[in-house]
């Protein structure tokens, strides 16, 4: 059912929808746009109460990805759900901190297990 996504691996961990980003480099506009479309389609269709976006495979990431995450979070919140992020490299996490998104707009955890336990 979730195999149609090119840029995401989707699975359930208990009652948490885990969305793993596949692409190690999220820079080019086409890839970022496709990723955003898939993410919005997924959260719109599934309407999860608990969702985590796992950056574990991502090495480099454009800040353009933030727009898609913000839109996805808005859709999840509309259904009284929560969206958390995890698995970011130090460089990506630093960018989110510099933009004042870490701990304010997004709850970011070091590992997937930490994010799941935070629900």
N, CA, C and O atoms as CSV, one atom per row, in Angstrom:
chain,resi,resn,atom,element,x,y,z
A,1,UNK,N,N,0.807,-1.197,0.000
A,1,UNK,CA,C,0.000,0.000,0.000
A,1,UNK,C,C,0.850,1.261,0.000
A,1,UNK,O,O,0.448,2.278,-0.566
A,2,UNK,N,N,2.039,1.205,0.638
A,2,UNK,CA,C,2.896,2.381,0.658
A,2,UNK,C,C,4.072,2.249,-0.306
A,2,UNK,O,O,4.991,3.066,-0.271
A,3,UNK,N,N,4.053,1.246,-1.153
A,3,UNK,CA,C,5.196,1.004,-2.042
A,3,UNK,C,C,5.240,1.960,-3.227
A,3,UNK,O,O,6.218,1.967,-3.975
A,4,UNK,N,N,4.190,2.772,-3.410
A,4,UNK,CA,C,4.156,3.670,-4.559
A,4,UNK,C,C,5.031,4.905,-4.385
A,4,UNK,O,O,5.196,5.677,-5.329
A,5,UNK,N,N,5.590,5.104,-3.209
A,5,UNK,CA,C,6.403,6.292,-2.971
A,5,UNK,C,C,7.839,6.071,-3.433
A,5,UNK,O,O,8.436,5.028,-3.167
A,6,UNK,N,N,8.386,7.070,-4.131
A,6,UNK,CA,C,9.760,6.987,-4.637
A,6,UNK,C,C,10.776,7.518,-3.630
A,6,UNK,O,O,11.932,7.093,-3.621
A,7,UNK,N,N,10.340,8.449,-2.782
A,7,UNK,CA,C,11.278,9.142,-1.904
A,7,UNK,C,C,11.065,8.837,-0.424
A,7,UNK,O,O,11.733,9.404,0.441
A,8,UNK,N,N,10.123,7.933,-0.146
A,8,UNK,CA,C,9.784,7.618,1.237
A,8,UNK,C,C,9.683,6.116,1.448
A,8,UNK,O,O,9.260,5.378,0.559
A,9,UNK,N,N,10.076,5.677,2.634
A,9,UNK,CA,C,9.750,4.327,3.098
A,9,UNK,C,C,8.815,4.540,4.284
A,9,UNK,O,O,9.143,5.251,5.233
A,10,UNK,N,N,7.655,3.915,4.213
A,10,UNK,CA,C,6.630,4.136,5.228
A,10,UNK,C,C,6.346,2.825,5.946
A,10,UNK,O,O,6.193,1.776,5.320
A,11,UNK,N,N,6.277,2.903,7.271
A,11,UNK,CA,C,5.947,1.720,8.056
A,11,UNK,C,C,5.307,2.163,9.362
A,11,UNK,O,O,5.354,3.336,9.732
A,12,UNK,N,N,4.717,1.214,10.039
A,12,UNK,CA,C,4.148,1.474,11.352
A,12,UNK,C,C,5.061,0.898,12.426
A,12,UNK,O,O,5.571,-0.214,12.296
A,13,UNK,N,N,5.259,1.669,13.482
A,13,UNK,CA,C,5.936,1.188,14.684
A,13,UNK,C,C,4.897,1.332,15.791
A,13,UNK,O,O,4.773,2.390,16.408
A,14,UNK,N,N,4.157,0.261,16.033
A,14,UNK,CA,C,3.013,0.345,16.938
A,14,UNK,C,C,1.943,1.202,16.290
A,14,UNK,O,O,1.441,0.875,15.215
A,15,UNK,N,N,1.591,2.313,16.955
A,15,UNK,CA,C,0.589,3.217,16.389
A,15,UNK,C,C,1.215,4.480,15.808
A,15,UNK,O,O,0.524,5.471,15.575
A,16,UNK,N,N,2.529,4.441,15.572
A,16,UNK,CA,C,3.251,5.594,15.033
A,16,UNK,C,C,3.569,5.349,13.558
A,16,UNK,O,O,4.123,4.312,13.192
A,17,UNK,N,N,3.207,6.326,12.716
A,17,UNK,CA,C,3.546,6.262,11.297
A,17,UNK,C,C,4.973,6.783,11.125
A,17,UNK,O,O,5.244,7.960,11.366
A,18,UNK,N,N,5.878,5.904,10.709
A,18,UNK,CA,C,7.282,6.275,10.514
A,18,UNK,C,C,7.508,6.515,9.026
A,18,UNK,O,O,7.248,5.647,8.193
A,19,UNK,N,N,7.995,7.703,8.715
A,19,UNK,CA,C,8.233,8.116,7.330
A,19,UNK,C,C,9.726,8.334,7.177
A,19,UNK,O,O,10.270,9.328,7.658
A,20,UNK,N,N,10.382,7.407,6.511
A,20,UNK,CA,C,11.834,7.501,6.337
A,20,UNK,C,C,12.144,8.128,4.986
A,20,UNK,O,O,11.649,7.682,3.951
A,21,UNK,N,N,12.968,9.165,5.012
A,21,UNK,CA,C,13.397,9.810,3.768
A,21,UNK,C,C,14.502,8.962,3.155
A,21,UNK,O,O,15.478,8.631,3.827
A,22,UNK,N,N,14.352,8.609,1.880
A,22,UNK,CA,C,15.274,7.685,1.232
A,22,UNK,C,C,16.514,8.380,0.672
A,22,UNK,O,O,17.626,7.865,0.791
A,23,UNK,N,N,16.320,9.543,0.066
A,23,UNK,CA,C,17.387,10.207,-0.685
A,23,UNK,C,C,18.461,10.783,0.244
A,23,UNK,O,O,18.148,11.565,1.141
A,24,UNK,N,N,19.736,10.396,0.031
A,24,UNK,CA,C,20.793,10.941,0.889
A,24,UNK,C,C,21.054,12.424,0.635
A,24,UNK,O,O,21.533,13.131,1.522
A,25,UNK,N,N,20.740,12.899,-0.581
A,25,UNK,CA,C,20.961,14.305,-0.908
A,25,UNK,C,C,19.660,14.908,-1.416
A,25,UNK,O,O,19.144,14.529,-2.468
A,26,UNK,N,N,19.148,15.848,-0.649
A,26,UNK,CA,C,17.888,16.507,-1.000
A,26,UNK,C,C,18.190,17.956,-1.373
A,26,UNK,O,O,17.988,18.880,-0.585
A,27,UNK,N,N,18.685,18.125,-2.611
A,27,UNK,CA,C,19.052,19.463,-3.060
A,27,UNK,C,C,18.305,19.910,-4.301
A,27,UNK,O,O,17.800,21.031,-4.352
A,28,UNK,N,N,18.231,19.042,-5.307
A,28,UNK,CA,C,17.660,19.517,-6.563
A,28,UNK,C,C,16.155,19.732,-6.433
A,28,UNK,O,O,15.459,19.006,-5.723
A,29,UNK,N,N,15.688,20.734,-7.128
A,29,UNK,CA,C,14.297,21.177,-7.015
A,29,UNK,C,C,13.311,20.072,-7.336
A,29,UNK,O,O,12.289,19.945,-6.662
A,30,UNK,N,N,13.596,19.269,-8.353
A,30,UNK,CA,C,12.677,18.203,-8.747
A,30,UNK,C,C,12.500,17.193,-7.620
A,30,UNK,O,O,11.375,16.832,-7.277
A,31,UNK,N,N,13.599,16.742,-7.050
A,31,UNK,CA,C,13.538,15.759,-5.966
A,31,UNK,C,C,12.803,16.322,-4.757
A,31,UNK,O,O,11.954,15.649,-4.173
A,32,UNK,N,N,13.128,17.555,-4.382
A,32,UNK,CA,C,12.488,18.171,-3.211
A,32,UNK,C,C,10.986,18.336,-3.444
A,32,UNK,O,O,10.185,18.079,-2.546
A,33,UNK,N,N,10.605,18.765,-4.651
A,33,UNK,CA,C,9.178,18.926,-4.972
A,33,UNK,C,C,8.451,17.594,-4.932
A,33,UNK,O,O,7.352,17.504,-4.385
A,34,UNK,N,N,9.056,16.555,-5.508
A,34,UNK,CA,C,8.439,15.224,-5.488
A,34,UNK,C,C,8.318,14.707,-4.053
A,34,UNK,O,O,7.300,14.120,-3.687
A,35,UNK,N,N,9.348,14.925,-3.248
A,35,UNK,CA,C,9.315,14.510,-1.847
A,35,UNK,C,C,8.180,15.213,-1.106
A,35,UNK,O,O,7.430,14.576,-0.367
A,36,UNK,N,N,8.053,16.516,-1.302
A,36,UNK,CA,C,6.985,17.272,-0.647
A,36,UNK,C,C,5.615,16.749,-1.071
A,36,UNK,O,O,4.729,16.566,-0.236
A,37,UNK,N,N,5.449,16.510,-2.368
A,37,UNK,CA,C,4.163,15.998,-2.871
A,37,UNK,C,C,3.821,14.657,-2.229
A,37,UNK,O,O,2.686,14.435,-1.807
A,38,UNK,N,N,4.815,13.760,-2.157
A,38,UNK,CA,C,4.585,12.439,-1.570
A,38,UNK,C,C,4.260,12.553,-0.077
A,38,UNK,O,O,3.363,11.874,0.422
A,39,UNK,N,N,4.982,13.398,0.615
A,39,UNK,CA,C,4.765,13.578,2.050
A,39,UNK,C,C,3.360,14.124,2.325
A,39,UNK,O,O,2.668,13.649,3.226
A,40,UNK,N,N,2.948,15.123,1.544
A,40,UNK,CA,C,1.619,15.710,1.730
A,40,UNK,C,C,0.519,14.729,1.362
A,40,UNK,O,O,-0.513,14.679,2.031
A,41,UNK,N,N,0.725,13.948,0.307
A,41,UNK,CA,C,-0.246,12.927,-0.072
A,41,UNK,C,C,-0.377,11.890,1.046
A,41,UNK,O,O,-1.485,11.500,1.414
A,42,UNK,N,N,0.750,11.456,1.574
A,42,UNK,CA,C,0.754,10.443,2.625
A,42,UNK,C,C,0.005,10.921,3.874
A,42,UNK,O,O,-0.891,10.230,4.359
A,43,UNK,N,N,0.361,12.087,4.392
A,43,UNK,CA,C,-0.286,12.538,5.630
A,43,UNK,C,C,-1.737,12.930,5.378
A,43,UNK,O,O,-2.569,12.837,6.282
A,44,UNK,N,N,-2.050,13.367,4.156
A,44,UNK,CA,C,-3.440,13.670,3.819
A,44,UNK,C,C,-4.294,12.425,3.742
A,44,UNK,O,O,-5.456,12.436,4.148
A,45,UNK,N,N,-3.723,11.348,3.220
A,45,UNK,CA,C,-4.441,10.082,3.061
A,45,UNK,C,C,-4.552,9.335,4.391
A,45,UNK,O,O,-5.627,8.867,4.765
A,46,UNK,N,N,-3.431,9.230,5.095
A,46,UNK,CA,C,-3.385,8.431,6.323
A,46,UNK,C,C,-3.938,9.163,7.545
A,46,UNK,O,O,-4.442,8.530,8.472
A,47,UNK,N,N,-3.845,10.488,7.548
A,47,UNK,CA,C,-4.269,11.306,8.685
A,47,UNK,C,C,-3.771,10.733,10.018
A,47,UNK,O,O,-4.571,10.418,10.898
A,48,UNK,N,N,-2.450,10.600,10.161
A,48,UNK,CA,C,-1.906,9.967,11.369
A,48,UNK,C,C,-2.055,10.844,12.609
A,48,UNK,O,O,-1.985,12.071,12.532
A,49,UNK,N,N,-2.260,10.195,13.747
A,49,UNK,CA,C,-2.236,10.910,15.028
A,49,UNK,C,C,-0.807,11.098,15.502
A,49,UNK,O,O,-0.479,12.079,16.170
A,50,UNK,N,N,0.040,10.138,15.143
A,50,UNK,CA,C,1.448,10.183,15.537
A,50,UNK,C,C,2.281,9.872,14.299
A,50,UNK,O,O,2.144,8.805,13.700
A,51,UNK,N,N,3.146,10.812,13.920
A,51,UNK,CA,C,3.997,10.608,12.746
A,51,UNK,C,C,5.403,11.100,13.042
A,51,UNK,O,O,5.604,12.082,13.757
A,52,UNK,N,N,6.366,10.395,12.475
A,52,UNK,CA,C,7.777,10.760,12.606
A,52,UNK,C,C,8.399,10.760,11.225
A,52,UNK,O,O,8.227,9.815,10.456
A,53,UNK,N,N,9.128,11.832,10.911
A,53,UNK,CA,C,9.925,11.872,9.684
A,53,UNK,C,C,11.366,11.593,10.098
A,53,UNK,O,O,11.967,12.340,10.871
A,54,UNK,N,N,11.905,10.496,9.563
A,54,UNK,CA,C,13.243,10.022,9.917
A,54,UNK,C,C,14.246,10.448,8.849
A,54,UNK,O,O,14.140,10.042,7.692
A,55,UNK,N,N,15.208,11.260,9.241
A,55,UNK,CA,C,16.252,11.760,8.343
A,55,UNK,C,C,17.495,10.875,8.357
A,55,UNK,O,O,18.547,11.298,7.877
A,56,UNK,N,N,17.404,9.668,8.890
A,56,UNK,CA,C,18.567,8.807,9.084
A,56,UNK,C,C,19.442,8.576,7.868
A,56,UNK,O,O,20.652,8.408,8.015
A,57,UNK,N,N,18.875,8.562,6.675
A,57,UNK,CA,C,19.649,8.333,5.453
A,57,UNK,C,C,20.128,9.620,4.793
A,57,UNK,O,O,20.941,9.577,3.870
A,58,UNK,N,N,19.631,10.762,5.257
A,58,UNK,CA,C,19.905,12.043,4.603
A,58,UNK,C,C,21.240,12.614,5.086
A,58,UNK,O,O,21.465,12.790,6.284
A,59,UNK,N,N,22.114,12.896,4.122
A,59,UNK,CA,C,23.430,13.449,4.423
A,59,UNK,C,C,23.434,14.961,4.213
A,59,UNK,O,O,23.984,15.704,5.025
A,60,UNK,N,N,22.821,15.411,3.124
A,60,UNK,CA,C,22.728,16.837,2.791
A,60,UNK,C,C,21.286,17.165,2.453
A,60,UNK,O,O,20.593,16.390,1.794
A,61,UNK,N,N,20.846,18.331,2.917
A,61,UNK,CA,C,19.430,18.664,2.780
A,61,UNK,C,C,19.261,20.159,2.537
A,61,UNK,O,O,19.775,20.978,3.299
A,62,UNK,N,N,18.553,20.506,1.493
A,62,UNK,CA,C,18.212,21.893,1.214
A,62,UNK,C,C,17.187,22.383,2.231
A,62,UNK,O,O,16.366,21.606,2.718
A,63,UNK,N,N,17.238,23.665,2.546
A,63,UNK,CA,C,16.233,24.225,3.444
A,63,UNK,C,C,14.857,24.254,2.777
A,63,UNK,O,O,13.854,24.489,3.451
A,64,UNK,N,N,14.794,24.019,1.472
A,64,UNK,CA,C,13.502,23.952,0.777
A,64,UNK,C,C,12.645,22.805,1.309
A,64,UNK,O,O,11.421,22.837,1.182
A,65,UNK,N,N,13.271,21.806,1.896
A,65,UNK,CA,C,12.536,20.673,2.471
A,65,UNK,C,C,11.671,21.145,3.645
A,65,UNK,O,O,10.624,20.561,3.925
A,66,UNK,N,N,12.110,22.190,4.319
A,66,UNK,CA,C,11.377,22.707,5.479
A,66,UNK,C,C,9.950,23.079,5.099
A,66,UNK,O,O,9.023,22.824,5.868
A,67,UNK,N,N,9.759,23.676,3.932
A,67,UNK,CA,C,8.421,24.064,3.491
A,67,UNK,C,C,7.480,22.863,3.458
A,67,UNK,O,O,6.348,22.940,3.934
A,68,UNK,N,N,7.950,21.769,2.902
A,68,UNK,CA,C,7.137,20.559,2.844
A,68,UNK,C,C,6.836,20.010,4.228
A,68,UNK,O,O,5.731,19.533,4.488
A,69,UNK,N,N,7.827,20.078,5.117
A,69,UNK,CA,C,7.626,19.603,6.492
A,69,UNK,C,C,6.611,20.472,7.235
A,69,UNK,O,O,5.782,19.963,7.989
A,70,UNK,N,N,6.682,21.776,7.017
A,70,UNK,CA,C,5.728,22.681,7.654
A,70,UNK,C,C,4.305,22.408,7.170
A,70,UNK,O,O,3.361,22.395,7.960
A,71,UNK,N,N,4.163,22.191,5.870
A,71,UNK,CA,C,2.845,21.901,5.309
A,71,UNK,C,C,2.329,20.553,5.814
A,71,UNK,O,O,1.145,20.415,6.123
A,72,UNK,N,N,3.216,19.564,5.896
A,72,UNK,CA,C,2.815,18.245,6.409
A,72,UNK,C,C,2.401,18.359,7.875
A,72,UNK,O,O,1.405,17.768,8.292
A,73,UNK,N,N,3.172,19.122,8.657
A,73,UNK,CA,C,2.844,19.292,10.062
A,73,UNK,C,C,1.466,19.944,10.216
A,73,UNK,O,O,0.677,19.554,11.077
A,74,UNK,N,N,1.192,20.930,9.379
A,74,UNK,CA,C,-0.107,21.607,9.434
A,74,UNK,C,C,-1.257,20.619,9.189
A,74,UNK,O,O,-2.289,20.682,9.857
A,75,UNK,N,N,-1.068,19.714,8.232
A,75,UNK,CA,C,-2.103,18.712,7.944
A,75,UNK,C,C,-2.267,17.727,9.099
A,75,UNK,O,O,-3.384,17.334,9.434
A,76,UNK,N,N,-1.157,17.335,9.698
A,76,UNK,CA,C,-1.216,16.408,10.836
A,76,UNK,C,C,-1.894,17.090,12.030
A,76,UNK,O,O,-2.727,16.482,12.702
A,77,UNK,N,N,-1.542,18.339,12.289
A,77,UNK,CA,C,-2.148,19.085,13.394
A,77,UNK,C,C,-3.648,19.286,13.181
A,77,UNK,O,O,-4.408,19.321,14.148
A,78,UNK,N,N,-4.079,19.416,11.934
A,78,UNK,CA,C,-5.501,19.609,11.628
A,78,UNK,C,C,-6.335,18.423,12.096
A,78,UNK,O,O,-7.537,18.558,12.326
A,79,UNK,N,N,-5.700,17.260,12.238
A,79,UNK,CA,C,-6.380,16.061,12.728
A,79,UNK,C,C,-5.991,15.761,14.175
A,79,UNK,O,O,-6.072,14.618,14.627
A,80,UNK,N,N,-5.569,16.797,14.892
A,80,UNK,CA,C,-5.141,16.662,16.293
A,80,UNK,C,C,-3.978,15.688,16.459
A,80,UNK,O,O,-3.860,15.023,17.489
A,81,UNK,N,N,-3.123,15.606,15.446
A,81,UNK,CA,C,-1.979,14.718,15.514
A,81,UNK,C,C,-0.701,15.467,15.844
A,81,UNK,O,O,-0.694,16.686,16.013
A,82,UNK,N,N,0.380,14.702,15.930
A,82,UNK,CA,C,1.700,15.258,16.202
A,82,UNK,C,C,2.686,14.742,15.156
A,82,UNK,O,O,2.615,13.587,14.735
A,83,UNK,N,N,3.604,15.613,14.745
A,83,UNK,CA,C,4.664,15.246,13.810
A,83,UNK,C,C,5.994,15.569,14.456
A,83,UNK,O,O,6.228,16.699,14.884
A,84,UNK,N,N,6.864,14.579,14.525
A,84,UNK,CA,C,8.202,14.755,15.090
A,84,UNK,C,C,9.241,14.421,14.016
A,84,UNK,O,O,8.937,13.740,13.036
A,85,UNK,N,N,10.449,14.900,14.209
A,85,UNK,CA,C,11.558,14.620,13.299
A,85,UNK,C,C,12.648,13.898,14.087
A,85,UNK,O,O,12.763,14.059,15.302
A,86,UNK,N,N,13.453,13.093,13.368
A,86,UNK,CA,C,14.565,12.419,14.039
A,86,UNK,C,C,15.655,12.061,13.050
A,86,UNK,O,O,15.475,12.154,11.836
A,87,UNK,N,N,16.795,11.647,13.596
A,87,UNK,CA,C,17.879,11.080,12.809
A,87,UNK,C,C,18.674,12.058,11.969
A,87,UNK,O,O,19.305,11.652,10.992
A,88,UNK,N,N,18.663,13.329,12.320
A,88,UNK,CA,C,19.386,14.325,11.527
A,88,UNK,C,C,20.886,14.292,11.821
A,88,UNK,O,O,21.307,14.041,12.950
A,89,UNK,N,N,21.679,14.549,10.785
A,89,UNK,CA,C,23.111,14.741,11.008
A,89,UNK,C,C,23.292,16.030,11.803
A,89,UNK,O,O,22.381,16.854,11.885
A,90,UNK,N,N,24.465,16.193,12.381
A,90,UNK,CA,C,24.742,17.404,13.164
A,90,UNK,C,C,24.590,18.657,12.304
A,90,UNK,O,O,24.080,19.674,12.773
A,91,UNK,N,N,25.030,18.587,11.049
A,91,UNK,CA,C,24.946,19.747,10.160
A,91,UNK,C,C,23.518,20.151,9.851
A,91,UNK,O,O,23.187,21.337,9.872
A,92,UNK,N,N,22.667,19.172,9.563
A,92,UNK,CA,C,21.261,19.465,9.273
A,92,UNK,C,C,20.581,19.987,10.532
A,92,UNK,O,O,19.824,20.956,10.474
A,93,UNK,N,N,20.843,19.358,11.654
A,93,UNK,CA,C,20.218,19.796,12.916
A,93,UNK,C,C,20.660,21.216,13.259
A,93,UNK,O,O,19.856,22.014,13.741
A,94,UNK,N,N,21.932,21.538,13.016
A,94,UNK,CA,C,22.423,22.893,13.277
A,94,UNK,C,C,21.675,23.926,12.445
A,94,UNK,O,O,21.373,25.019,12.923
A,95,UNK,N,N,21.374,23.571,11.180
A,95,UNK,CA,C,20.616,24.485,10.320
A,95,UNK,C,C,19.231,24.742,10.904
A,95,UNK,O,O,18.757,25.878,10.890
A,96,UNK,N,N,18.585,23.713,11.411
A,96,UNK,CA,C,17.260,23.870,12.029
A,96,UNK,C,C,17.361,24.711,13.306
A,96,UNK,O,O,16.463,25.495,13.614
A,97,UNK,N,N,18.467,24.540,14.046
A,97,UNK,CA,C,18.668,25.353,15.255
A,97,UNK,C,C,18.880,26.818,14.891
A,97,UNK,O,O,18.324,27.709,15.533
A,98,UNK,N,N,19.687,27.065,13.857
A,98,UNK,CA,C,19.961,28.440,13.445
A,98,UNK,C,C,18.691,29.134,12.957
A,98,UNK,O,O,18.534,30.343,13.127
A,99,UNK,N,N,17.793,28.373,12.357
A,99,UNK,CA,C,16.517,28.930,11.893
A,99,UNK,C,C,15.465,28.960,13.000
A,99,UNK,O,O,14.306,29.295,12.756
A,100,UNK,N,N,15.877,28.609,14.211
A,100,UNK,CA,C,15.001,28.577,15.383
A,100,UNK,C,C,13.798,27.646,15.188
A,100,UNK,O,O,12.684,27.963,15.606
A,101,UNK,N,N,14.033,26.508,14.555
A,101,UNK,CA,C,12.971,25.527,14.322
A,101,UNK,C,C,13.058,24.346,15.279
A,101,UNK,O,O,12.066,23.654,15.507
A,102,UNK,N,N,14.240,24.115,15.837
A,102,UNK,CA,C,14.472,22.972,16.725
A,102,UNK,C,C,13.931,23.282,18.114
A,102,UNK,O,O,14.435,24.167,18.806
A,103,UNK,N,N,12.899,22.543,18.514
A,103,UNK,CA,C,12.324,22.735,19.836
A,103,UNK,C,C,11.213,23.771,19.868
A,103,UNK,O,O,10.524,23.914,20.878
A,104,UNK,N,N,11.036,24.485,18.782
A,104,UNK,CA,C,9.953,25.472,18.710
A,104,UNK,C,C,8.896,24.969,17.729
A,104,UNK,O,O,7.801,24.577,18.131
A,105,UNK,N,N,9.228,24.986,16.466
A,105,UNK,CA,C,8.297,24.532,15.427
A,105,UNK,C,C,8.283,23.005,15.342
A,105,UNK,O,O,7.226,22.392,15.199
A,106,UNK,N,N,9.460,22.408,15.430
A,106,UNK,CA,C,9.585,20.951,15.330
A,106,UNK,C,C,10.208,20.373,16.589
A,106,UNK,O,O,11.136,20.947,17.160
A,107,UNK,N,N,9.684,19.225,17.016
A,107,UNK,CA,C,10.349,18.441,18.046
A,107,UNK,C,C,11.295,17.498,17.309
A,107,UNK,O,O,10.853,16.620,16.568
A,108,UNK,N,N,12.592,17.683,17.517
A,108,UNK,CA,C,13.597,16.893,16.825
A,108,UNK,C,C,14.312,16.013,17.847
A,108,UNK,O,O,14.778,16.489,18.883
A,109,UNK,N,N,14.386,14.728,17.535
A,109,UNK,CA,C,15.012,13.754,18.435
A,109,UNK,C,C,16.208,13.125,17.735
A,109,UNK,O,O,16.269,13.065,16.507
A,110,UNK,N,N,17.158,12.658,18.543
A,110,UNK,CA,C,18.376,12.071,17.985
A,110,UNK,C,C,18.088,10.772,17.232
A,110,UNK,O,O,18.603,10.557,16.134
A,111,UNK,N,N,17.267,9.913,17.824
A,111,UNK,CA,C,17.013,8.604,17.223
A,111,UNK,C,C,15.517,8.373,17.052
A,111,UNK,O,O,14.691,9.064,17.649
A,112,UNK,N,N,15.191,7.396,16.229
A,112,UNK,CA,C,13.805,7.014,16.027
A,112,UNK,C,C,13.193,6.526,17.337
A,112,UNK,O,O,12.059,6.878,17.660
A,113,UNK,N,N,13.936,5.717,18.091
A,113,UNK,CA,C,13.437,5.228,19.370
A,113,UNK,C,C,13.107,6.371,20.322
A,113,UNK,O,O,12.082,6.336,21.002
A,114,UNK,N,N,13.978,7.391,20.373
A,114,UNK,CA,C,13.738,8.549,21.230
A,114,UNK,C,C,12.456,9.261,20.807
A,114,UNK,O,O,11.666,9.681,21.652
A,115,UNK,N,N,12.254,9.396,19.496
A,115,UNK,CA,C,11.061,10.086,18.991
A,115,UNK,C,C,9.799,9.302,19.329
A,115,UNK,O,O,8.792,9.887,19.728
A,116,UNK,N,N,9.848,7.982,19.171
A,116,UNK,CA,C,8.684,7.153,19.489
A,116,UNK,C,C,8.354,7.254,20.975
A,116,UNK,O,O,7.188,7.383,21.349
A,117,UNK,N,N,9.379,7.194,21.817
A,117,UNK,CA,C,9.158,7.268,23.265
A,117,UNK,C,C,8.627,8.633,23.704
A,117,UNK,O,O,8.011,8.742,24.764
A,118,UNK,N,N,8.857,9.670,22.903
A,118,UNK,CA,C,8.418,11.026,23.266
A,118,UNK,C,C,6.923,11.250,23.075
A,118,UNK,O,O,6.396,12.281,23.494
A,119,UNK,N,N,6.229,10.295,22.447
A,119,UNK,CA,C,4.776,10.453,22.270
A,119,UNK,C,C,4.057,10.148,23.567
A,119,UNK,O,O,2.830,10.224,23.625
